[in-house]
Amino acid sequence: MFTSGATESINLVIQGSNKIDNTSKIKPRIGVLSVEHKAVLDTCYALAKKGLAEIINLQVDSKGRLDTNHLEKVCASGLSLLCVMAANNEIGNIYPIQEVGKIAQKYKIPFLCDASQAVGKISINFEEWGITYLAISAHKLYGPKGSGALVVRKGYHLNPILFGGGHQKGQRSGTLNVPGIVGLGEACRLRLLEMEKDENAIALLRDKLQGLLLDKIPGLTVNGDINSRLSGNLHISIPDVPNSAIIARVRHQLAISTGAACSSGVETPSHVLTAMGLPQEVIEGALRIGIGKFTTLQEIEQAASILTEAVSLTRKALYSSYRIE
């Protein structure tokens, strides 16, 4: 069905799942990857706060990788819904969705996959991978904002959370955003044609920037799983330099953030890095850099130069203040 974006799609599933209601004598249990987007986490915890569900957090390691052994144990204990994203919006990790889907099918658990960060960047096989619900947003694959979709496996039905008209087989009422839907469809068509070539080129630019920063900034570390991540994601930490100080110096030259792009105005530690158990100084020095198909090599080199200078100036300022004290 068509929605306003992945956030609405996710809410439709978590709130509208047949097994998650206040009429059941047994409280539904939802297994959730602890580094999920806030659209998933906040919706789950809102249900838990109302006493409508029990939330089971799935474990990750210091690289943000899913512990599939723990996942299987949780699924074996019984779940009403399993939520595992295809790729992380902060650290860029790509998760083993095919393996997760097999485990979900083995224990007959409905599986929600937030694929908003992944669709158009990596291949996903909805039919064969055992995904029950797939949420996407058009703007994440160069389409228009305010448009998205929820792919629902045949045989599954959701209780509506929006009423009035019974549109889309009674599951999502409201006038459809036809221009946005057309834009989503065209974006999908173009990504199918261009994705492989684009993502290879983007990965080369990402690796170039990573190499320059590692070479020029002592102490810099790269967060996440560098062996399985999105091509356009670079997540770094400079432990002795507060990320707020860097952002303040480069905000008029670079578009980078300290965490999730949709939460960049909120001054709270990243829940993703916290779930990974990283030291506080690493979390406080974290920066998220995104690279896309329109990024050029010249911009990569400029970004490396700007960040290097900002770190150098900040370190000098911090060192001077320490000496004065």
C-alpha positions as CSV (number, residue, x, y, z in Angstrom):
1,M,0.0,0.0,0.0
2,F,1.1,3.6,-0.5
3,T,1.8,5.8,2.5
4,S,3.4,9.1,3.4
5,G,6.8,7.4,4.1
6,A,8.5,4.7,6.1
7,T,7.5,6.2,9.5
8,E,3.8,5.8,8.7
9,S,4.4,2.4,7.2
10,I,6.2,1.3,10.3
11,N,3.4,2.6,12.6
12,L,0.8,0.8,10.5
13,V,2.5,-2.5,11.1
14,I,3.4,-2.1,14.7
15,Q,0.1,-0.6,15.8
16,G,-2.0,-2.4,13.3
17,S,-0.7,-6.0,13.6
18,N,-3.5,-8.4,14.4
19,K,-1.6,-9.8,17.3
20,I,-1.0,-6.5,19.0
21,D,-4.2,-5.3,20.7
22,N,-5.6,-4.9,24.2
23,T,-8.1,-7.7,23.8
24,S,-5.6,-10.6,24.0
25,K,-5.1,-12.2,27.4
26,I,-1.4,-12.8,26.6
27,K,0.7,-9.6,26.2
28,P,2.2,-9.6,22.7
29,R,6.1,-9.7,22.5
30,I,8.0,-7.7,20.0
31,G,11.6,-8.5,19.2
32,V,13.4,-5.3,18.2
33,L,16.9,-4.6,17.0
34,S,18.3,-2.1,19.5
35,V,19.8,0.1,16.8
36,E,16.5,0.5,14.9
37,H,15.3,3.9,13.7
38,K,13.3,5.9,16.2
39,A,10.2,5.3,14.1
40,V,10.4,1.7,15.2
41,L,11.7,2.1,18.7
42,D,9.4,5.0,19.8
43,T,6.3,3.2,18.4
44,C,7.2,0.0,20.2
45,Y,7.9,1.7,23.5
46,A,4.6,3.7,23.2
47,L,2.8,0.4,23.1
48,A,4.8,-0.9,26.0
49,K,4.1,2.2,28.1
50,K,0.3,1.5,27.6
51,G,0.8,-2.1,28.6
52,L,-0.1,-3.4,25.1
53,A,3.2,-5.1,24.4
54,E,6.5,-6.4,25.8
55,I,9.6,-5.3,24.1
56,I,12.6,-7.7,23.7
57,N,15.8,-6.0,22.6
58,L,18.0,-7.9,20.2
59,Q,21.7,-7.8,21.0
60,V,24.4,-6.1,18.9
61,D,28.2,-6.0,19.3
62,S,30.5,-3.1,19.4
63,K,30.4,-2.9,15.6
64,G,26.6,-2.8,15.6
65,R,26.4,-6.3,14.2
66,L,23.3,-8.4,15.0
67,D,23.9,-11.4,17.3
68,T,22.0,-14.1,15.2
69,N,22.4,-16.7,18.0
70,H,20.6,-14.4,20.4
71,L,18.0,-13.7,17.7
72,E,17.2,-17.4,17.3
73,K,16.8,-17.9,21.1
74,V,14.5,-14.9,21.3
75,C,12.4,-16.2,18.3
76,A,12.3,-19.7,19.8
77,S,10.8,-18.2,23.0
78,G,7.9,-16.8,21.0
79,L,7.3,-13.4,19.4
80,S,4.2,-11.7,18.0
81,L,6.4,-9.5,15.7
82,L,10.1,-9.2,14.7
83,C,11.6,-5.9,13.7
84,V,15.0,-5.8,12.0
85,M,16.1,-3.1,9.7
86,A,17.8,-3.8,6.3
87,A,20.5,-1.1,6.9
88,N,21.2,1.3,9.7
89,N,20.6,5.0,9.2
90,E,23.6,6.1,11.3
91,I,26.4,3.7,11.1
92,G,25.4,2.3,7.7
93,N,25.5,-1.4,8.7
94,I,23.8,-3.8,6.3
95,Y,22.0,-6.6,8.2
96,P,21.6,-10.2,7.1
97,I,18.0,-9.9,6.2
98,Q,17.9,-13.2,4.3
99,E,19.1,-15.1,7.4
100,V,16.8,-13.2,9.7
101,G,13.9,-14.0,7.4
102,K,14.6,-17.7,7.5
103,I,14.7,-17.6,11.3
104,A,11.4,-15.7,11.4
105,Q,9.8,-18.2,9.0
106,K,11.1,-21.1,11.0
107,Y,9.2,-19.9,14.1
108,K,6.2,-18.5,12.1
109,I,6.9,-14.9,13.3
110,P,5.7,-11.9,11.2
111,F,8.8,-9.9,10.2
112,L,8.9,-6.2,9.7
113,C,11.9,-4.8,7.8
114,D,12.5,-1.1,7.7
115,A,14.2,-0.9,4.3
116,S,14.1,2.9,3.9
117,Q,17.9,3.2,4.0
118,A,18.5,0.2,1.8
119,V,16.1,0.2,-1.1
120,G,17.8,1.7,-4.1
121,K,21.2,1.0,-2.6
122,I,21.3,-2.7,-2.2
123,S,19.3,-5.6,-3.6
124,I,16.4,-6.9,-1.5
125,N,14.2,-9.9,-2.4
126,F,10.9,-9.5,-0.6
127,E,9.4,-12.8,-1.8
128,E,12.3,-15.1,-1.2
129,W,13.7,-13.7,2.0
130,G,10.8,-14.3,4.2
131,I,9.9,-10.6,4.8
132,T,6.3,-10.0,5.9
133,Y,6.2,-6.2,5.9
134,L,8.7,-3.9,4.0
135,A,8.7,-0.2,4.7
136,I,10.3,2.4,2.3
137,S,10.5,6.1,1.8
138,A,10.7,7.7,-1.7
139,H,13.2,10.5,-0.7
140,K,15.8,8.0,0.5
141,L,16.2,6.8,-3.2
142,Y,16.2,10.3,-4.8
143,G,12.4,10.4,-5.0
144,P,10.0,13.1,-3.6
145,K,9.5,13.7,0.1
146,G,6.2,12.7,1.7
147,S,5.7,9.5,-0.3
148,G,6.4,5.9,0.6
149,A,5.1,2.4,0.6
150,L,4.4,-0.6,2.7
151,V,4.7,-4.0,1.0
152,V,2.6,-6.6,2.7
153,R,3.0,-10.3,2.1
154,K,-0.2,-12.0,0.8
155,G,-2.3,-13.5,3.5
156,Y,-1.5,-10.8,6.1
157,H,-3.9,-8.1,7.1
158,L,-3.4,-5.0,9.3
159,N,-6.0,-3.2,11.4
160,P,-6.1,0.4,10.3
161,I,-4.9,3.3,12.4
162,L,-6.4,5.9,10.1
163,F,-10.2,5.8,9.5
164,G,-12.5,7.4,7.0
165,G,-13.2,6.0,3.5
166,G,-11.6,2.6,3.7
167,H,-9.0,3.2,1.0
168,Q,-6.4,0.6,0.0
169,K,-8.5,-2.4,1.0
170,G,-9.6,-0.7,4.3
171,Q,-6.0,-0.6,5.7
172,R,-5.1,3.0,5.1
173,S,-7.8,5.7,4.6
174,G,-7.0,9.0,3.0
175,T,-6.6,10.6,-0.4
176,L,-3.6,9.1,-2.2
177,N,-0.7,11.4,-3.1
178,V,-0.7,10.6,-6.8
179,P,2.2,12.8,-7.8
180,G,4.3,11.4,-5.0
181,I,3.4,7.8,-5.9
182,V,4.4,8.5,-9.5
183,G,7.6,10.0,-8.2
184,L,8.3,6.9,-6.1
185,G,7.7,4.6,-9.0
186,E,10.0,6.5,-11.3
187,A,12.7,6.7,-8.6
188,C,12.5,2.9,-8.2
189,R,12.7,2.4,-12.0
190,L,15.8,4.6,-12.2
191,R,17.5,3.0,-9.2
192,L,17.0,-0.4,-10.8
193,L,18.9,0.9,-13.9
194,E,21.6,2.9,-12.1
195,M,22.0,1.3,-8.7
196,E,25.0,-1.0,-9.2
197,K,27.1,1.5,-11.1
198,D,26.2,4.4,-8.8
199,E,26.9,2.5,-5.6
200,N,30.3,1.3,-6.8
201,A,31.3,4.8,-7.6
202,I,29.9,6.1,-4.3
203,A,31.9,3.5,-2.4
204,L,35.1,4.6,-4.0
205,L,34.4,8.2,-3.0
206,R,33.6,7.1,0.6
207,D,36.8,5.1,0.8
208,K,38.8,8.1,-0.6
209,L,37.3,10.3,2.1
210,Q,37.9,7.7,4.8
211,G,41.5,7.3,3.8
212,L,42.2,11.1,3.7
213,L,40.7,11.5,7.2
214,L,42.5,8.6,8.7
215,D,45.7,9.9,7.3
216,K,45.3,13.5,8.4
217,I,43.5,13.2,11.7
218,P,45.4,11.3,14.4
219,G,43.2,9.2,16.7
220,L,40.2,9.1,14.3
221,T,38.2,5.8,14.3
222,V,35.6,4.4,11.9
223,N,32.4,3.1,13.6
224,G,30.2,0.2,12.5
225,D,30.9,-2.8,10.3
226,I,33.3,-1.7,7.6
227,N,32.9,-5.1,5.9
228,S,29.1,-4.8,5.5
229,R,27.9,-1.2,5.2
230,L,26.1,1.1,2.7
231,S,28.3,2.7,0.1
232,G,27.4,6.2,1.0
233,N,27.9,6.0,4.7
234,L,30.9,7.1,6.7
235,H,30.6,7.2,10.5
236,I,33.6,8.4,12.4
237,S,34.7,9.4,15.9
238,I,37.4,11.7,17.1
239,P,37.4,10.8,20.8
240,D,39.2,13.9,22.2
241,V,37.1,16.4,20.1
242,P,33.4,17.0,20.9
243,N,31.3,16.6,17.8
244,S,29.4,19.8,18.7
245,A,32.6,21.8,18.3
246,I,33.3,20.4,14.9
247,I,29.7,21.0,13.7
248,A,29.9,24.6,14.9
249,R,33.0,25.2,12.8
250,V,31.9,23.5,9.6
251,R,28.1,24.0,9.6
252,H,28.3,26.6,6.8
253,Q,30.5,24.5,4.6
254,L,29.5,20.9,5.2
255,A,26.2,19.1,5.7
256,I,27.1,16.5,8.4
257,S,25.4,15.5,11.6
258,T,26.1,14.0,15.0
259,G,23.5,11.2,14.5
260,A,20.3,10.5,12.7
261,A,19.6,13.2,10.1
262,C,15.9,13.4,11.2
263,S,17.1,13.9,14.9
264,S,20.0,16.2,14.2
265,G,18.4,19.0,16.1
266,V,18.1,17.0,19.3
267,E,21.0,17.2,21.6
268,T,21.0,13.7,23.0
269,P,23.6,10.9,22.7
270,S,23.1,8.5,19.8
271,H,21.0,5.6,20.9
272,V,22.7,3.5,18.2
273,L,26.2,4.1,19.5
274,T,25.0,3.7,23.1
275,A,23.4,0.3,22.2
276,M,26.8,-0.7,20.7
277,G,28.4,-0.1,24.1
278,L,30.9,2.4,22.9
279,P,32.9,4.6,25.4
280,Q,31.3,8.0,26.1
281,E,34.2,9.9,24.5
282,V,33.7,7.9,21.3
283,I,30.0,8.7,21.3
284,E,30.6,12.4,22.0
285,G,33.2,12.6,19.2
286,A,31.0,10.9,16.6
287,L,30.2,12.4,13.2
288,R,27.9,11.0,10.4
289,I,28.8,11.8,6.8
290,G,26.6,10.9,3.9
291,I,27.8,10.6,0.3
292,G,25.5,10.3,-2.7
293,K,25.4,9.9,-6.5
294,F,25.9,13.6,-7.0
295,T,28.9,14.0,-4.8
296,T,32.1,14.7,-6.7
297,L,35.8,13.9,-6.1
298,Q,36.5,17.6,-5.6
299,E,33.9,17.8,-2.9
300,I,35.4,14.8,-1.2
301,E,38.8,16.4,-1.1
302,Q,37.3,19.7,0.1
303,A,35.4,18.0,2.8
304,A,38.6,16.2,4.0
305,S,40.4,19.5,4.1
306,I,37.6,21.3,5.9
307,L,37.3,18.6,8.6
308,T,41.0,18.3,9.1
309,E,41.4,22.0,9.7
310,A,38.3,22.1,12.0
311,V,39.8,19.3,14.1
312,S,43.2,20.9,14.3
313,L,41.7,24.3,15.3
314,T,39.4,22.7,17.9
315,R,42.3,20.7,19.4
316,K,44.4,23.8,19.7
317,A,41.6,25.7,21.4
318,L,41.0,22.8,23.8
319,Y,44.7,22.5,24.6
320,S,45.0,26.2,25.3
321,S,42.0,26.1,27.6
322,Y,43.5,23.2,29.5
323,R,46.8,25.0,29.9
324,I,45.1,28.1,31.2
325,E,43.2,26.1,33.8
